């Protein structure tokens, strides 16, 4: 491996660094890390060809660059004008970045100024779910779903069912999951329901639900499979437990 590493020179170092940065950000299957480590630059090149290059044709492939620029602009705007609208936009950007605590702070600020829009409550609920504050998420999501049951393609209702489960209201969670999944095809909601079934003792039903999620992956376009990669990994882990 040492010979392979030095025979590639600077190019080999660049390939390995690029591959490792992409791996840490995207977290694909662990075997890629072994490939990069043991094959050196050649493994990194294979990884980048299979995992990175296809992303360049995905919708929003360069969104992270634009997001970083826009994030700095909106942060500057908030310092000059801490309006509800500016805080909402900053909260959306921080959600997109995965800064859940920062997003929640922004939506707190926006909601403190006005409560005539459902979206800040919904987005704050998303951040609260990611932070594990399910009691707070339940309050925000219930407000949204009560006013508009199909909000965000029924994702709000699916997450409310999830928050119901996590706060101990098993009966309402079951009813709401079943109601939402009559029409919703969101992988997130389907997976949360599969995990709910497994945790509440319905292992056979949970396994059937997880198998349906696994099978739907084959029919997805490549960019969508990559977007939902973490959900499919969770589903694979659930199937192994079952």
C-alpha distance (Angstrom), angle and dihedral (degrees) to the residues before:
residue distance angle dihedral
X1 . . .
X2 3.81 . .
X3 3.82 90.2 .
X4 3.79 91.5 49.1
X5 3.78 90.9 48.9
X6 3.80 96.4 52.7
X7 3.81 95.1 38.4
X8 3.79 88.9 65.4
X9 3.80 92.7 50.8
X10 3.78 119.7 -170.2
X11 3.80 91.7 -14.5
X12 3.80 89.8 60.7
X13 3.80 92.0 51.6
X14 3.81 91.3 49.2
X15 3.81 92.2 49.4
X16 3.79 92.8 49.7
X17 3.80 93.3 47.3
X18 3.82 91.5 48.3
X19 3.79 91.7 48.1
X20 3.81 94.0 48.4
X21 3.81 93.3 47.4
X22 3.79 90.8 50.1
X23 3.81 91.2 45.7
X24 3.82 92.7 52.8
X25 3.81 91.9 48.2
X26 3.80 97.9 44.4
X27 3.83 100.5 28.2
X28 3.82 98.5 -154.0
X29 3.83 122.5 174.7
X30 3.80 115.0 -35.2
X31 3.80 93.8 -122.7
X32 3.81 88.4 74.6
X33 3.79 90.0 64.4
X34 3.80 90.8 54.1
X35 3.80 89.7 48.4
X36 3.80 91.9 52.9
X37 3.80 92.9 46.0
X38 3.79 99.1 45.2
X39 3.80 100.0 36.1
X40 3.79 95.5 37.6
X41 3.83 115.6 -164.2
X42 3.81 92.2 -0.6
X43 3.80 90.8 54.8
X44 3.80 90.1 46.0
X45 3.80 90.4 51.5
X46 3.81 91.5 50.4
X47 3.79 90.5 47.9
X48 3.80 94.0 49.7
X49 3.80 91.5 47.0
X50 3.79 93.5 52.1
X51 3.80 101.9 33.8
X52 3.80 109.0 23.2
X53 3.81 107.1 33.9
X54 3.84 95.4 56.1
X55 3.80 88.9 54.9
X56 3.79 90.7 63.9
X57 3.81 89.5 70.5
X58 3.81 93.2 47.1
X59 3.81 120.0 107.1
X60 3.80 107.7 -96.1
X61 3.80 94.3 15.6
X62 3.80 91.9 149.2
X63 3.79 95.3 35.7
X64 3.81 93.2 112.1
X65 3.81 91.2 63.1
X66 3.79 92.0 49.8
X67 3.80 90.6 43.5
X68 3.80 92.3 55.2
X69 3.79 92.1 51.1
X70 3.79 92.8 45.9
X71 3.81 91.5 46.5
X72 3.80 91.3 57.7
X73 3.80 91.0 47.2
X74 3.81 94.2 50.9
X75 3.82 92.7 45.1
X76 3.80 87.3 55.9
X77 3.81 90.3 47.6
X78 3.81 91.6 51.9
X79 3.79 90.9 53.4
X80 3.80 89.5 53.1
X81 3.80 97.1 37.6
X82 3.83 116.9 14.6
X83 3.80 93.3 -166.9
X84 3.80 125.5 154.7
X85 3.81 90.9 -111.0
X86 3.79 93.6 52.8
X87 3.80 91.7 47.3
X88 3.81 90.3 49.8
X89 3.80 92.3 52.6
X90 3.80 91.4 46.7
X91 3.80 89.5 49.2
X92 3.81 90.9 53.1
X93 3.80 91.3 50.5
X94 3.80 91.7 49.2
X95 3.80 90.6 48.7
X96 3.79 89.1 52.4
X97 3.80 89.1 50.3
X98 3.82 92.7 49.6
X99 3.81 94.1 -113.7
X100 3.80 94.4 139.8
X101 3.79 97.8 170.5
X102 3.80 92.0 46.7
X103 3.80 91.1 48.6
X104 3.79 92.0 49.9
X105 3.80 90.5 51.3
X106 3.81 90.7 52.8
X107 3.79 94.0 49.5
X108 3.81 90.2 47.1
X109 3.80 87.6 56.6
X110 3.81 93.0 46.2
X111 3.82 94.1 47.9
X112 3.80 91.4 47.9
X113 3.80 87.4 62.9
X114 3.81 100.0 41.9
X115 3.80 139.6 2.6
X116 3.80 101.8 -173.6
X117 3.83 95.0 103.6
X118 3.81 127.7 69.0
X119 3.79 96.0 -154.7
X120 3.83 99.2 76.2
X121 3.81 89.4 51.8
X122 3.79 90.6 49.0
X123 3.79 94.1 47.1
X124 3.80 91.3 46.6
X125 3.79 87.2 51.4
X126 3.82 89.7 54.8
X127 3.80 90.6 52.7
X128 3.81 91.6 46.9
X129 3.81 91.5 52.2
X130 3.81 90.1 52.2
X131 3.81 90.0 48.0
X132 3.80 91.0 50.4
X133 3.82 94.0 -117.5
X134 3.78 93.7 133.9
X135 3.81 96.3 162.8
X136 3.81 91.2 59.7
X137 3.81 91.4 41.1
X138 3.78 90.5 53.1
X139 3.80 91.9 55.7
X140 3.80 93.7 49.3
X141 3.80 95.8 42.5
X142 3.80 93.1 46.3
X143 3.80 89.3 55.1
X144 3.80 89.7 53.6
X145 3.81 97.7 43.6
X146 3.79 93.1 46.0
X147 3.79 89.8 56.0
X148 3.82 96.8 38.6
X149 3.84 116.4 10.7
X150 3.82 95.3 -168.6
X151 3.81 96.2 47.9
X152 3.83 113.3 155.9
X153 3.81 94.6 1.1
X154 3.83 89.6 -50.2
X155 3.79 92.5 -59.7
X156 3.81 89.3 124.0
X157 3.81 91.1 56.0
X158 3.81 91.8 45.7
X159 3.79 91.2 52.2
X160 3.80 90.9 46.2
X161 3.81 88.4 56.7
X162 3.81 88.1 49.9
X163 3.82 91.2 50.2
X164 3.82 90.0 47.4
X165 3.80 89.1 55.2
X166 3.79 93.9 46.5
X167 3.80 91.5 50.5
X168 3.81 92.7 50.2
X169 3.81 102.9 -101.8
X170 3.79 94.5 128.0
X171 3.80 97.7 163.6
X172 3.78 95.5 52.3
X173 3.81 91.2 42.9
X174 3.80 90.4 54.0
X175 3.80 93.5 49.0
X176 3.79 93.4 46.5
X177 3.82 94.8 45.7
X178 3.80 90.9 51.2
X179 3.79 92.3 46.6
X180 3.81 94.5 49.1
X181 3.80 94.9 45.1
X182 3.79 92.6 56.7
X183 3.80 86.5 79.9
X184 3.83 108.8 6.1
X185 3.80 120.5 93.8
X186 3.82 97.2 -177.8
X187 3.80 110.0 138.6
X188 3.80 90.7 -145.3
X189 3.81 92.9 58.5
X190 3.81 92.7 43.0
X191 3.81 91.3 51.5
X192 3.80 94.4 45.7
X193 3.80 88.0 52.9
X194 3.81 92.0 49.1
X195 3.81 90.2 52.5
X196 3.80 89.9 45.8
X197 3.81 90.7 53.6
X198 3.79 91.4 48.6
X199 3.81 93.1 49.6
X200 3.80 93.2 47.7
X201 3.80 94.8 52.7
X202 3.82 101.1 -97.8
X203 3.77 95.7 120.8
X204 3.80 98.6 156.7
X205 3.79 92.4 50.8
X206 3.78 90.0 45.1
X207 3.79 91.3 52.7
X208 3.81 92.3 49.9
X209 3.79 90.2 50.0
X210 3.81 91.7 48.8
X211 3.81 91.3 48.9
X212 3.80 90.3 53.4
X213 3.79 89.4 52.6
X214 3.80 91.0 49.5
X215 3.80 91.7 49.6
X216 3.81 94.8 49.3
X217 3.81 90.3 59.6
X218 3.82 91.7 72.1
X219 3.79 92.0 62.2
X220 3.80 96.3 49.7
X221 3.82 123.9 101.5
X222 3.79 114.0 -108.8
X223 3.79 97.1 -105.7
X224 3.81 91.6 52.6
X225 3.80 91.8 49.9
X226 3.79 88.8 53.2
X227 3.80 92.0 47.6
X228 3.80 91.1 52.7
X229 3.80 96.0 38.3
X230 3.82 94.1 116.9
X231 3.80 91.2 51.7
X232 3.80 91.6 51.5
X233 3.80 90.6 49.0
X234 3.79 89.4 52.7
X235 3.78 89.0 49.4
X236 3.81 92.0 50.5
X237 3.81 89.8 51.1
X238 3.81 89.6 50.6
X239 3.79 91.6 51.3
X240 3.80 90.6 51.5
X241 3.81 90.4 52.0
X242 3.80 90.9 49.1
